[in-house]
Amino acid sequence: MNVLFFLKPKQEVCVLHRGNTLRQGIEKLRQYGFTAVPVIDEEGKYCGTITEGDLLRQVLVHEDRGEWEHILLRDVMGRETRRPVNIMADMDELLQLAMTQNFVSVVDDRGMFIGIVTRQDIMRYFAKAYRALEQRAEQ
C-alpha cells in the first residue's frame, strides 16, 4: 500500500502561505476548527506546519490586534517542523509520524506540497489489517 491510496490532495486541504499574516492564520484555524495547518511558500513547497500554539504565543506577546497585520507566519512558525513524507513513503513511516501528529504532509521529489494523509485514515488501514490477521488466525 502506498501514500497515494490515502492522499487528501492539496486542493482539498486547508493550507496557509508563509507570507500570510498572523491575523490570517488565526482566522483560518478558527474558521475551520483545526489545531494545525500546513504552510507552503510562493512556489508551493512545504515549509512546515503552524499550530495553534505557535499562534497563541504570538497573541500573548502582541496583544494589540493591529500588530497582527504586520507579523508574517514565516516569522511565527515554531522551531519544531513536522517532517513531511515523500510520496513513495511506506505505511510504517506514516504510522511513526502519525503517532505524534494529526496528519502527515506529503511532498514530491522536489519538496512540493501535494497533500496530507490523516491519522484517522492511517488508523483505519492498520485496524483493517489487524482484523484480517485475526480472521486468518481463527481459520
MDTraj code that builds the backbone (N, CA, C; nanometers):
import mdtraj as md
import numpy as np

residues = "MET ASN VAL LEU PHE PHE LEU LYS PRO LYS GLN GLU VAL CYS VAL LEU HIS ARG GLY ASN THR LEU ARG GLN GLY ILE GLU LYS LEU ARG GLN TYR GLY PHE THR ALA VAL PRO VAL ILE ASP GLU GLU GLY LYS TYR CYS GLY THR ILE THR GLU GLY ASP LEU LEU ARG GLN VAL LEU VAL HIS GLU ASP ARG GLY GLU TRP GLU HIS ILE LEU LEU ARG ASP VAL MET GLY ARG GLU THR ARG ARG PRO VAL ASN ILE MET ALA ASP MET ASP GLU LEU LEU GLN LEU ALA MET THR GLN ASN PHE VAL SER VAL VAL ASP ASP ARG GLY MET PHE ILE GLY ILE VAL THR ARG GLN ASP ILE MET ARG TYR PHE ALA LYS ALA TYR ARG ALA LEU GLU GLN ARG ALA GLU GLN".split()
xyz = np.array([
    [0.0862, -0.1177, 0.0000],
    [0.0000, 0.0000, 0.0000],
    [0.0904, 0.1234, 0.0000],
    [0.0548, 0.2230, -0.0803],
    [0.1369, 0.3439, -0.0786],
    [0.0536, 0.4673, -0.0437],
    [0.1244, 0.5773, -0.0239],
    [0.0655, 0.7016, 0.0235],
    [-0.0487, 0.7506, -0.0652],
    [-0.0356, 0.7328, -0.1936],
    [-0.1374, 0.7834, -0.2864],
    [-0.2768, 0.7296, -0.2557],
    [-0.2839, 0.6093, -0.2026],
    [-0.4125, 0.5485, -0.1699],
    [-0.4874, 0.6312, -0.0647],
    [-0.4136, 0.6974, 0.0239],
    [-0.4729, 0.7713, 0.1353],
    [-0.4677, 0.9226, 0.1177],
    [-0.4013, 0.9687, 0.0152],
    [-0.3723, 1.1113, -0.0010],
    [-0.4979, 1.1963, -0.0159],
    [-0.5064, 1.2981, 0.0674],
    [-0.6064, 1.4023, 0.0509],
    [-0.5323, 1.5129, -0.0247],
    [-0.5680, 1.5373, -0.1509],
    [-0.4889, 1.6292, -0.2332],
    [-0.4923, 1.7736, -0.1856],
    [-0.3887, 1.8450, -0.2223],
    [-0.3684, 1.9846, -0.1837],
    [-0.4946, 2.0692, -0.2043],
    [-0.5657, 2.0457, -0.3142],
    [-0.6856, 2.1257, -0.3446],
    [-0.7943, 2.1083, -0.2394],
    [-0.7912, 1.9980, -0.1655],
    [-0.8936, 1.9709, -0.0648],
    [-0.8457, 1.9999, 0.0771],
    [-0.7244, 2.0540, 0.0894],
    [-0.6633, 2.0740, 0.2202],
    [-0.6549, 2.2231, 0.2522],
    [-0.6818, 2.2571, 0.3757],
    [-0.6643, 2.3938, 0.4234],
    [-0.5141, 2.4172, 0.4416],
    [-0.4598, 2.5127, 0.3674],
    [-0.3173, 2.5469, 0.3804],
    [-0.3034, 2.6968, 0.4020],
    [-0.1905, 2.7335, 0.4584],
    [-0.1554, 2.8740, 0.4718],
    [-0.0270, 2.8974, 0.3948],
    [-0.0044, 3.0216, 0.3580],
    [0.1191, 3.0591, 0.2896],
    [0.2078, 3.1310, 0.3896],
    [0.3367, 3.1089, 0.3784],
    [0.4280, 3.1681, 0.4769],
    [0.4245, 3.3210, 0.4752],
    [0.3716, 3.3800, 0.3694],
    [0.3559, 3.5246, 0.3618],
    [0.2259, 3.5754, 0.4207],
    [0.1383, 3.4845, 0.4660],
    [0.0148, 3.5262, 0.5330],
    [0.0488, 3.5918, 0.6661],
    [-0.0438, 3.6721, 0.7147],
    [-0.0227, 3.7402, 0.8426],
    [-0.0728, 3.6556, 0.9582],
    [-0.0315, 3.6943, 1.0773],
    [-0.0779, 3.6282, 1.1989],
    [-0.2302, 3.6299, 1.2038],
    [-0.2904, 3.7434, 1.1706],
    [-0.4372, 3.7534, 1.1715],
    [-0.5000, 3.6525, 1.0768],
    [-0.4449, 3.6418, 0.9563],
    [-0.4991, 3.5463, 0.8593],
    [-0.4867, 3.4026, 0.9096],
    [-0.3754, 3.3722, 0.9735],
    [-0.3562, 3.2386, 1.0289],
    [-0.4566, 3.2067, 1.1373],
    [-0.4764, 3.3016, 1.2277],
    [-0.5722, 3.2828, 1.3369],
    [-0.7127, 3.2639, 1.2803],
    [-0.7500, 3.3477, 1.1851],
    [-0.8840, 3.3385, 1.1266],
    [-0.9081, 3.2048, 1.0588],
    [-0.8077, 3.1566, 0.9852],
    [-0.8265, 3.0309, 0.9128],
    [-0.8383, 2.9131, 1.0094],
    [-0.7532, 2.9073, 1.1113],
    [-0.7632, 2.7988, 1.2088],
    [-0.8967, 2.8044, 1.2818],
    [-0.9407, 2.9250, 1.3151],
    [-1.0682, 2.9404, 1.3846],
    [-1.1860, 2.9029, 1.2946],
    [-1.1804, 2.9457, 1.1702],
    [-1.2889, 2.9180, 1.0755],
    [-1.3097, 2.7682, 1.0551],
    [-1.2001, 2.6945, 1.0415],
    [-1.2107, 2.5519, 1.0122],
    [-1.2019, 2.4636, 1.1363],
    [-1.1642, 2.5193, 1.2493],
    [-1.1566, 2.4427, 1.3724],
    [-1.0349, 2.3514, 1.3802],
    [-0.9311, 2.3812, 1.3027],
    [-0.8106, 2.2992, 1.3041],
    [-0.7160, 2.3440, 1.4144],
    [-0.6282, 2.2530, 1.4549],
    [-0.5255, 2.2867, 1.5537],
    [-0.3888, 2.3017, 1.4879],
    [-0.3789, 2.2625, 1.3622],
    [-0.2538, 2.2746, 1.2878],
    [-0.2861, 2.2757, 1.1383],
    [-0.2030, 2.3487, 1.0611],
    [-0.2243, 2.3614, 0.9172],
    [-0.0885, 2.3633, 0.8471],
    [-0.0769, 2.2936, 0.7332],
    [0.0487, 2.3002, 0.6572],
    [0.0721, 2.4417, 0.6033],
    [0.1997, 2.4778, 0.5947],
    [0.2377, 2.6082, 0.5406],
    [0.3260, 2.5848, 0.4190],
    [0.2946, 2.6574, 0.3107],
    [0.3722, 2.6450, 0.1876],
    [0.4281, 2.7804, 0.1483],
    [0.5294, 2.7781, 0.0621],
    [0.5851, 2.9041, 0.0134],
    [0.5182, 2.9437, -0.1168],
    [0.5691, 3.0489, -0.1791],
    [0.5100, 3.1039, -0.3007],
    [0.5127, 3.0040, -0.4167],
    [0.6084, 2.9122, -0.4160],
    [0.6202, 2.8131, -0.5232],
    [0.5390, 2.6871, -0.4961],
    [0.4868, 2.6752, -0.3739],
    [0.4107, 2.5563, -0.3376],
    [0.4919, 2.4525, -0.2618],
    [0.6140, 2.4884, -0.2208],
    [0.6971, 2.3959, -0.1435],
    [0.6541, 2.3962, 0.0026],
    [0.6620, 2.2802, 0.0625],
    [0.6261, 2.2646, 0.2035],
    [0.7294, 2.3344, 0.2911],
    [0.6822, 2.4210, 0.3816],
    [0.7713, 2.4939, 0.4731],
    [0.7626, 2.4424, 0.6154],
    [0.6533, 2.3774, 0.6476],
    [0.6316, 2.3279, 0.7834],
    [0.4842, 2.3323, 0.8166],
    [0.4568, 2.3183, 0.9423],
    [0.3186, 2.3202, 0.9899],
    [0.3088, 2.4231, 1.1007],
    [0.2065, 2.5047, 1.0951],
    [0.1850, 2.6027, 1.2015],
    [0.0748, 2.5496, 1.2917],
    [0.0949, 2.5657, 1.4205],
    [-0.0019, 2.5141, 1.5172],
    [-0.0691, 2.6284, 1.5912],
    [-0.1791, 2.5962, 1.6557],
    [-0.2462, 2.6987, 1.7342],
    [-0.1559, 2.7464, 1.8477],
    [-0.0669, 2.6616, 1.8958],
    [0.0293, 2.7024, 1.9982],
    [0.1246, 2.8084, 1.9462],
    [0.1716, 2.7915, 1.8211],
    [0.2583, 2.8925, 1.7595],
    [0.1867, 3.0278, 1.7551],
    [0.0611, 3.0239, 1.7155],
    [-0.0168, 3.1480, 1.7040],
    [-0.0468, 3.2083, 1.8408],
    [-0.0819, 3.1239, 1.9358],
    [-0.1141, 3.1720, 2.0704],
    [0.0059, 3.2413, 2.1350],
    [0.1243, 3.1869, 2.1169],
    [0.2443, 3.2511, 2.1713],
    [0.2595, 3.3937, 2.1180],
    [0.2290, 3.4124, 1.9907],
    [0.2393, 3.5459, 1.9311],
    [0.1297, 3.6393, 1.9827],
    [0.0107, 3.5863, 2.0007],
    [-0.1010, 3.6669, 2.0522],
    [-0.0686, 3.7161, 2.1932],
    [-0.0045, 3.6324, 2.2724],
    [0.0313, 3.6725, 2.4090],
    [0.1377, 3.7821, 2.4109],
    [0.2252, 3.7793, 2.3122],
    [0.3307, 3.8815, 2.3027],
    [0.2776, 4.0096, 2.2384],
    [0.1911, 3.9936, 2.1387],
    [0.1375, 4.1081, 2.0629],
    [-0.0121, 4.1190, 2.0886],
    [-0.0469, 4.1709, 2.2043],
    [-0.1872, 4.1783, 2.2433],
    [-0.2672, 4.2748, 2.1570],
    [-0.2019, 4.3744, 2.1007],
    [-0.2694, 4.4726, 2.0149],
    [-0.2994, 4.4059, 1.8800],
    [-0.4266, 4.3868, 1.8512],
    [-0.4656, 4.3183, 1.7271],
    [-0.4165, 4.3889, 1.6013],
    [-0.3934, 4.5162, 1.6098],
    [-0.3421, 4.5905, 1.4957],
    [-0.2048, 4.5408, 1.4516],
    [-0.1278, 4.4915, 1.5465],
    [0.0051, 4.4384, 1.5152],
    [-0.0022, 4.3085, 1.4351],
    [-0.1118, 4.2374, 1.4495],
    [-0.1245, 4.1059, 1.3856],
    [-0.1157, 4.1139, 1.2340],
    [-0.1478, 4.2314, 1.1779],
    [-0.1422, 4.2502, 1.0326],
    [0.0010, 4.2624, 0.9810],
    [0.0956, 4.2852, 1.0704],
    [0.2341, 4.3094, 1.0297],
    [0.3271, 4.1943, 1.0650],
    [0.2723, 4.0907, 1.1264],
    [0.3530, 3.9751, 1.1652],
    [0.3243, 3.8625, 1.0652],
    [0.4283, 3.8171, 0.9973],
    [0.4112, 3.7132, 0.8949],
    [0.4314, 3.5743, 0.9543],
    [0.3598, 3.4780, 0.8991],
    [0.3684, 3.3415, 0.9502],
    [0.5093, 3.2851, 0.9419],
    [0.5855, 3.3237, 0.8406],
    [0.7228, 3.2718, 0.8301],
    [0.8048, 3.3100, 0.9529],
    [0.7663, 3.4178, 1.0214],
    [0.8369, 3.4611, 1.1417],
    [0.7759, 3.4027, 1.2691],
    [0.6621, 3.3377, 1.2552],
    [0.5877, 3.2852, 1.3696],
    [0.6089, 3.1357, 1.3887],
    [0.6336, 3.0657, 1.2795],
    [0.6413, 2.9197, 1.2863],
    [0.7432, 2.8746, 1.3892],
    [0.7044, 2.7753, 1.4665],
    [0.7915, 2.7229, 1.5708],
    [0.9152, 2.6555, 1.5140],
    [1.0087, 2.6320, 1.6015],
    [1.1329, 2.5661, 1.5599],
    [1.1085, 2.4208, 1.5211],
    [1.0097, 2.3596, 1.5833],
    [0.9801, 2.2195, 1.5538],
    [0.9010, 2.2121, 1.4237],
    [0.9631, 2.1588, 1.3213],
    [0.8952, 2.1428, 1.1943],
    [0.8551, 1.9973, 1.1796],
    [0.7313, 1.9749, 1.1514],
    [0.6850, 1.8383, 1.1290],
    [0.7397, 1.7899, 0.9961],
    [0.8076, 1.6795, 1.0023],
    [0.8713, 1.6256, 0.8826],
    [0.7652, 1.5701, 0.7882],
    [0.7712, 1.6092, 0.6624],
    [0.6786, 1.5509, 0.5649],
    [0.7323, 1.4156, 0.5179],
    [0.6505, 1.3418, 0.4469],
    [0.6971, 1.2190, 0.3833],
    [0.6964, 1.2390, 0.2328],
    [0.7819, 1.1645, 0.1686],
    [0.7842, 1.1615, 0.0233],
    [0.6668, 1.0770, -0.0241],
    [0.6215, 1.1028, -0.1413],
    [0.5082, 1.0308, -0.1979],
    [0.5298, 0.8788, -0.2016],
    [0.6560, 0.8361, -0.1980],
    [0.6870, 0.6929, -0.2038],
    [0.7016, 0.6300, -0.0653],
    [0.6671, 0.7022, 0.0406],
    [0.6806, 0.6510, 0.1779],
    [0.5952, 0.5263, 0.1970],
    [0.6388, 0.4411, 0.2891],
    [0.5609, 0.3206, 0.3191],
    [0.4723, 0.3448, 0.4417],
    [0.3866, 0.2500, 0.4696],
    [0.2897, 0.2650, 0.5775],
    [0.3564, 0.2726, 0.7145],
    [0.4675, 0.2029, 0.7335],
    [0.5360, 0.2096, 0.8624],
    [0.5852, 0.3511, 0.8917],
    [0.6381, 0.4178, 0.7907],
    [0.6847, 0.5553, 0.8085],
    [0.5673, 0.6473, 0.8414],
    [0.4572, 0.6290, 0.7719],
    [0.3372, 0.7090, 0.8014],
    [0.2906, 0.6864, 0.9446],
    [0.2883, 0.5612, 0.9862],
    [0.2424, 0.5292, 1.1208],
    [0.3311, 0.5949, 1.2259],
    [0.4612, 0.5897, 1.2088],
    [0.5526, 0.6514, 1.3048],
    [0.5246, 0.8006, 1.3205],
    [0.5042, 0.8702, 1.2107],
    [0.4781, 1.0144, 1.2174],
    [0.3388, 1.0443, 1.2722],
    [0.2423, 0.9603, 1.2382],
    [0.1045, 0.9833, 1.2818],
    [0.0867, 0.9634, 1.4325],
    [0.1830, 0.8987, 1.4961],
    [0.1730, 0.8797, 1.6414],
    [0.1841, 1.0129, 1.7157],
    [0.2450, 1.1119, 1.6541],
    [0.2664, 1.2390, 1.7232],
    [0.1991, 1.3583, 1.6562],
    [0.1250, 1.3353, 1.5487],
    [0.0585, 1.4461, 1.4816],
    [-0.0705, 1.3991, 1.4155],
    [-0.1630, 1.4921, 1.3956],
    [-0.2952, 1.4583, 1.3413],
    [-0.2943, 1.4256, 1.1932],
    [-0.1956, 1.4775, 1.1239],
    [-0.1827, 1.4495, 0.9812],
    [-0.0361, 1.4517, 0.9438],
    [-0.0062, 1.3896, 0.8315],
    [0.1294, 1.3869, 0.7791],
    [0.1256, 1.4551, 0.6428],
    [0.2097, 1.5565, 0.6267],
    [0.2184, 1.6256, 0.4976],
    [0.2975, 1.5390, 0.4002],
    [0.2570, 1.5446, 0.2731],
    [0.3206, 1.4642, 0.1689],
    [0.3773, 1.5580, 0.0633],
    [0.5018, 1.5302, 0.0238],
    [0.5691, 1.6114, -0.0773],
    [0.6194, 1.5222, -0.1895],
    [0.6438, 1.5844, -0.3050],
    [0.7031, 1.5093, -0.4160],
    [0.8552, 1.5199, -0.4076],
    [0.9243, 1.4712, -0.5080],
    [1.0703, 1.4710, -0.5075],
    [1.1317, 1.6101, -0.5068],
    [1.0549, 1.7119, -0.5453],
    [1.1041, 1.8499, -0.5461],
    [1.0716, 1.9241, -0.4167],
    [1.0043, 1.8558, -0.3238],
    [0.9641, 1.9202, -0.1989],
    [0.8342, 1.9963, -0.2100],
    [0.7650, 1.9793, -0.3223],
    [0.6370, 2.0476, -0.3426],
    [0.5286, 1.9775, -0.2601],
    [0.4492, 2.0566, -0.1905],
    [0.3399, 2.0035, -0.1100],
    [0.2316, 1.9499, -0.2027],
    [0.1929, 1.8237, -0.1837],
    [0.0886, 1.7676, -0.2698],
    [-0.0351, 1.7237, -0.1925],
    [-0.0280, 1.7243, -0.0589],
    [-0.1450, 1.6888, 0.0190],
    [-0.1081, 1.6348, 0.1559],
    [-0.2073, 1.5737, 0.2209],
    [-0.1856, 1.5164, 0.3534],
    [-0.2464, 1.3773, 0.3614],
    [-0.2011, 1.3040, 0.4612],
    [-0.2643, 1.1781, 0.4998],
    [-0.3030, 1.1968, 0.6460],
    [-0.4289, 1.1729, 0.6792],
    [-0.4748, 1.1948, 0.8162],
    [-0.4453, 1.0744, 0.9044],
    [-0.4286, 1.1015, 1.0318],
    [-0.4073, 0.9937, 1.1294],
    [-0.5259, 0.8978, 1.1272],
    [-0.6440, 0.9495, 1.1115],
    [-0.7640, 0.8665, 1.1085],
    [-0.7572, 0.7637, 0.9952],
    [-0.7145, 0.8058, 0.8768],
    [-0.7032, 0.7126, 0.7637],
    [-0.5962, 0.6067, 0.7881],
    [-0.4871, 0.6468, 0.8500],
    [-0.3793, 0.5520, 0.8806],
    [-0.4272, 0.4502, 0.9832],
    [-0.4976, 0.4966, 1.0853],
    [-0.5500, 0.4056, 1.1877],
    [-0.6507, 0.3088, 1.1283],
    [-0.7359, 0.3574, 1.0385],
    [-0.8324, 0.2698, 0.9718],
    [-0.7618, 0.1575, 0.8958],
    [-0.6554, 0.1936, 0.8242],
    [-0.5796, 0.0954, 0.7463],
    [-0.5236, -0.0140, 0.8380],
    [-0.4583, 0.0268, 0.9472],
    [-0.3977, -0.0722, 1.0362],
    [-0.5031, -0.1526, 1.1123],
    [-0.6151, -0.0921, 1.1465],
    [-0.7232, -0.1660, 1.2127],
    [-0.7802, -0.2725, 1.1193],
    [-0.7989, -0.2372, 0.9938],
    [-0.8498, -0.3328, 0.8953],
    [-0.7498, -0.4480, 0.8751],
    [-0.6212, -0.4137, 0.8677],
    [-0.5177, -0.5165, 0.8515],
    [-0.5145, -0.6088, 0.9725],
    [-0.5312, -0.5524, 1.0913],
    [-0.5317, -0.6322, 1.2141],
    [-0.6514, -0.7270, 1.2171],
    [-0.7686, -0.6779, 1.1797],
    [-0.8879, -0.7636, 1.1756],
    [-0.8698, -0.8773, 1.0761],
    [-0.8079, -0.8484, 0.9625],
    [-0.7837, -0.9526, 0.8624],
    [-0.6888, -1.0588, 0.9180],
    [-0.5883, -1.0184, 0.9922],
    [-0.4959, -1.1146, 1.0541],
    [-0.5673, -1.2006, 1.1577],
    [-0.6529, -1.1388, 1.2373],
    [-0.7292, -1.2132, 1.3375],
    [-0.8190, -1.3171, 1.2718],
    [-0.8842, -1.2783, 1.1639],
    [-0.9739, -1.3711, 1.0948],
    [-0.8958, -1.4896, 1.0385],
    [-0.7775, -1.4633, 0.9818],
    [-0.6948, -1.5724, 0.9296],
    [-0.6478, -1.6648, 1.0403],
    [-0.6163, -1.6079, 1.1566],
    [-0.5688, -1.6877, 1.2687],
    [-0.6793, -1.7785, 1.3228],
    [-0.8041, -1.7326, 1.3135],
    [-0.9172, -1.8116, 1.3616],
    [-0.9501, -1.9290, 1.2714],
    [-0.9085, -1.9218, 1.1471],
    [-0.9430, -2.0264, 1.0498],
    [-0.8557, -2.1463, 1.0618],
])
top = md.Topology()
chain = top.add_chain()
for i, resn in enumerate(residues, 1):
    res = top.add_residue(resn, chain, resSeq=i)
    for name in ("N", "CA", "C"):
        top.add_atom(name, md.element.get_by_symbol(name[0]), res)
traj = md.Trajectory(xyz[None], top)
